[in-house]
Amino acid sequence: MFSGNFRHRMPTGSRRKVVIPPDFVDGTPERNDRSSFAGTRFSRIVWPPMRLLIAITGASGSVYAQRLLDQLDPATHEIHVMLSQYASQVIDAELEEGLKLRPGVMQHGFRSMNVPFASGSNPPDVMVVIPCSMGTMGRIAHGLSSDSLLRCADVMLKERRKLILVPRETPLSLVHVKNFELLLQAGAILLPANPHYYNRPTTVEAVADTVVARVLDHIGVRHTLTARWQEEPE
Ligand SMILES: Cc1cc2nc3c(=O)[nH]c(=O)nc-3n(C[C@H](O)[C@H](O)[C@H](O)COP(=O)(O)O)c2cc1C
């Protein structure tokens, strides 16, 4: 029933009485609308705010990063963004208006290690690399840590925090697949930018949202971005 991969997960299928602490209850309709549990006893839970690091690399698919950032509310979560060395070049080629960040989102350069997450003492709750190039994938898999983006990913793995990688490449070489294997063994979540079509998306954004919806599920952010299989669209 409760599919969100979330640190404060409720027991699945448990018959135990769930006590919702007062701090987690909020009567405002906007907050309740975020929950797909509207109308259930879970609908009044306010999902705790998270520190999120969204890293963007020079793989094709800047639209995935943009759509993800559009869904993350800086008034609810602490949101940090970091671009790799080649991310801007691909963003310029793919996003007509460039990358748009909502007010309150904090951006960091990849060159300085003076970012909070470069130390295991201060990791974010979740780091997403979206889209993730094969270059960055390989460097993370082999622990290069030669810039702050790579170091943050390294910190996430060593601190056993949630690292979600959204690779975009085709076809794959054995090198890529071996790196995937290493990263899975190290605890990363690999969520390839493979859209689905059973909701019959009709725009580029709607296609991208089929991937972004799964990323949000794995971060643990409630959303109604795409209809779920066998559910009526809202
Ligand atoms: C327009 C464009 C699209 C690219 N698409 C991809 C891609 O889909 N996947 C990939 O692994 N690399 C892709 N690349 C190559 C990467 O940008 C390149 O390997 C770069 O070194 C990655 O660096 P980064 O990981 O630091 O961002 C693309 C490059 C350009 C210019």
The ligand as a MOL file (V3000), in Angstrom:
LIG
                    3D

  0  0  0     0  0            999 V3000
M  V30 BEGIN CTAB
M  V30 COUNTS 31 33 0 0 0
M  V30 BEGIN ATOM
M  V30 1 C 24.6250 17.2490 -27.2030 0
M  V30 2 C 25.3550 16.2080 -26.4060 0
M  V30 3 C 24.6800 15.0940 -25.9590 0
M  V30 4 C 25.3250 14.1110 -25.2250 0
M  V30 5 N 24.6060 13.0410 -24.7850 0
M  V30 6 C 25.2070 12.1180 -24.0240 0
M  V30 7 C 24.4480 11.0490 -23.4790 0
M  V30 8 O 23.2540 10.9180 -23.7070 0
M  V30 9 N 25.0850 10.1630 -22.6760 0
M  V30 10 C 26.4160 10.2720 -22.3680 0
M  V30 11 O 26.9180 9.4580 -21.6110 0
M  V30 12 N 27.1630 11.2840 -22.8830 0
M  V30 13 C 26.5920 12.2030 -23.6930 0
M  V30 14 N 27.3350 13.2520 -24.1910 0
M  V30 15 C 28.7740 13.2850 -23.9370 0
M  V30 16 C 29.1160 13.9000 -22.5880 0
M  V30 17 O 28.6980 15.2630 -22.5520 0
M  V30 18 C 30.6290 13.8130 -22.3890 0
M  V30 19 O 31.0090 12.4450 -22.2490 0
M  V30 20 C 31.1150 14.5790 -21.1990 0
M  V30 21 O 32.4960 14.3310 -21.0110 0
M  V30 22 C 30.3910 14.1980 -19.9370 0
M  V30 23 O 30.9370 14.9470 -18.8900 0
M  V30 24 P 30.2070 15.0560 -17.4870 0
M  V30 25 O 29.9080 13.6550 -17.0780 0
M  V30 26 O 31.2260 15.7000 -16.6080 0
M  V30 27 O 28.9880 15.8690 -17.6700 0
M  V30 28 C 26.7070 14.2440 -24.9410 0
M  V30 29 C 27.3960 15.3630 -25.4110 0
M  V30 30 C 26.7270 16.3320 -26.1250 0
M  V30 31 C 27.4810 17.5480 -26.5790 0
M  V30 END ATOM
M  V30 BEGIN BOND
M  V30 1 1 1 2
M  V30 2 1 2 3
M  V30 3 2 2 30
M  V30 4 2 3 4
M  V30 5 1 4 5
M  V30 6 1 4 28
M  V30 7 2 5 6
M  V30 8 1 6 7
M  V30 9 1 6 13
M  V30 10 2 7 8
M  V30 11 1 7 9
M  V30 12 1 9 10
M  V30 13 2 10 11
M  V30 14 1 10 12
M  V30 15 2 12 13
M  V30 16 1 13 14
M  V30 17 1 14 15
M  V30 18 1 14 28
M  V30 19 1 15 16
M  V30 20 1 16 17
M  V30 21 1 16 18
M  V30 22 1 18 19
M  V30 23 1 18 20
M  V30 24 1 20 21
M  V30 25 1 20 22
M  V30 26 1 22 23
M  V30 27 1 23 24
M  V30 28 2 24 25
M  V30 29 1 24 26
M  V30 30 1 24 27
M  V30 31 2 28 29
M  V30 32 1 29 30
M  V30 33 1 30 31
M  V30 END BOND
M  V30 END CTAB
M  END
